[in-house]
């Protein structure tokens, strides 16, 4: 598995160490040359010097040969831009880190559904552990190809939840509306801007992403 990480902060370094131990091929994209030189002595991975929010630099990463692009710099706007450009270049999966949780609905509307929100995730893990509701290995919940996918309801999605016509082995399990959570049963009416969480088999993710992701920009629309 080949994974590219844009940004060389503490999160990137820690993730790279884990991924390398799991025998993944790791490439780090970083604009600070001195940072790359320092990390090259401790991390057994590839490095690309450049701005990860530039199309030319992401092309150098190799979209067709990379399984996951992780945009994890310290700047939310840079991460969102790099994610959108990465999607337009054909990276099969993109993870986007945002520190400002208010940007989450915008990211979802843009089709960036694999979000990393450190503050929320740490807080939820802490609260769940305190109540004893988080397993020792959370990944145990997602066996046999089970995955989560979320999207923002558009005008064409408004109506009974069962009329979404989801792919096989997919089910809407949760709806967020105005900071309230609902468990959608038959007849539950979806409204514009609702966030829907779907439990899906990994084989259905590409169809879900294609349906609820915005079309990538044309090459002429890419930033210089």
N, C-alpha and C positions, 0 to 999 in steps of 0.2 A: 504494500500500500504506500502511495506517495502523497505526502501532505505538505502544503506550502503555508507558511506562517508569515503574514505581513506585519512587521513591527517586531522589535527585539526587546520588549520590556520584561519585567519579572514573570508575568503570566506566560509569555512565549517561551522563555528559557525553561521554566518548570514543565510546561507541556512538552517541549522538545525532548527533555530528558526522559520523560515517561514514554513518549512515542518511540524514541530510539531503543529503549529497553524492550519495547514490544516489537522490535525489528521493522519498524516503519522507516521508509526513506523520507527524510525531512529536509526541506529547503526553507531557509529564512530570508526574507526580503527586508532590508534595512537601509535607510538613507544615510546613517552615520557610519562612515568608514572605520573610525576608531573603535566603535562598538563592535563591528564585525571582527576586527583584528583581535579584540580581547576575547570574544566568544569562540573564535576559531581554535583557540588553545584548549578549550574545555568541552566543546560539543562536536561530536563526530557526525556532522551533517553538511549540507551544501549551503552556500551563501550567495545572494545576489545583491549587489550594491545599487540602490536606486529607490525612487519614490514609488511605493506600491499602489498609489492611486493613479499612476500613469499607464495608459494602455501598452506602450512599448515595453515597459518593465514587466508587466504581467504576461505579455506574450513570451518574454524571455523565460518565464517560469515554465511554460509549456502546458496550456490548458488541456490538451488532448491526452497528456501523459500523467496528469495530476488528478488524484481522486477527490481531494478536499482542499479548498482554499479557505484559510482562516484569516479574517481581517481583524487584528487584535492590537492595533496601535492605541495610544492614549487619547486619540482624538476621534470623537464619534462621527463627525462629518467626513473625515478621511476614510473611516471604516465603511461608512455607507456608500461613499463614492467608489471606493475600491471594490466593494461587493457588487455594485451595479455594473461596473466595467467588467469585472470578472465574469458575471453572468452573460454579458453581451459577447465575451470572447469564447464562451463555451465550457467554462469549468463546470463539471457535473454536480458538485455540491459546494455550497458556500456557507460559512459560519460568520456571523457578524456580531462583534462586541460593541455594546453601547453602555455608557455609564448613566446617561440621562434616560430614566424610564419613560419620560413623556414622549420620547421618540419612538417608542414601541409601536403605537398604532400606525405611524407614518411608515415605518419599516415594513409592517405587515401589508399595508396598502401597496407598497412598492414590490411586494412579492418576496421580501427577505424574511423568511419564516423561521430559519434556524438562528435564533438570537441568543446571545450570551449577555446577561445583565448581572454582573457580579454582585452588586449590593443586594438585589432581590434574591438571587439564588443562595447567597450565604445566609441571609436572614431567614429564608424559608427552611433551609437545612437545619439551622440552629433551633428554630421553633419546633420543627418536627422531631428533632432528636430529643428536645426537652420533654415532649409529650410521648416519646417512644413510638412514633408512627413511621419513622424512616428506617428501612432495613439497613443492616450493616453494609450490604452492597446493593445500592439502589438499582443497578443494572439488572438484578435478578427479576425485576418487574417486566423487563423487556426481552423475553426469550422468543426463540423461534421466529425472528423477523419482525416482532411487534415494534412499532414506532409511533410517535405522536406528530401530528401536523396541525397547524392552526392557520386560519385565514379570516379576513374581514369581509363581512357580508356586503355584497354589491346590490344594485337595484334588481338585477336579474335573479338574485338568490332569495329575495324577500318572499316569504310565504311559509307554509308548513315545512318543518325540517325534513320530513320524509320525502319531499319533492326535490331534494338536492341531487338525487340520482348519483350517489357516491359510487366509486369503483367497488368491485368485489372485495370482500374482507376488509371493509371500512365501516366505521360507525361513528356518528357524532355523539360524543360522550359528555360534552360540557359546553355551555354558552355563557360568555361574560357580557354583561350589559350594565353600563353605569356603575362599575365596581361591584356588581353583584353577580353571583354565580348561580346558574340554573342547570338542572339535569333535564335535557330535552326528551320528552316522551312524544309519542305519535300525536300530531295536531299542534305541537308547540310552534308558534309563529315566529319566524326569524324576522328581525327588523334591520334596517339599514345601519351599518357601522357595528353591529354585533360582532364579537369575536367568537368563532366556532373552533373547538378543539376536537380533532378527529383521531381515533385510535385506528391505525392502519397497518397492514402488512407492508414491509419494505418494498415489495414488488409494485405496489400501487403509488409510491411516492412520486415517481416521475409524472404520472397522469395527474395527480393532485396539483403538483407544482405547475404543470403546463396549463391547467385550467384556471388556477387562481393567481398566477404570476403575471405581472404586466409584460407585454412584449418588449424584448430588448431593443435599445435604440439602434438606429442605422449607423454604419461606420462614420458617416458624415457628421453625426451628432456627437461623436466622442470628443472629449476635451483634448486639446493639444498638449 
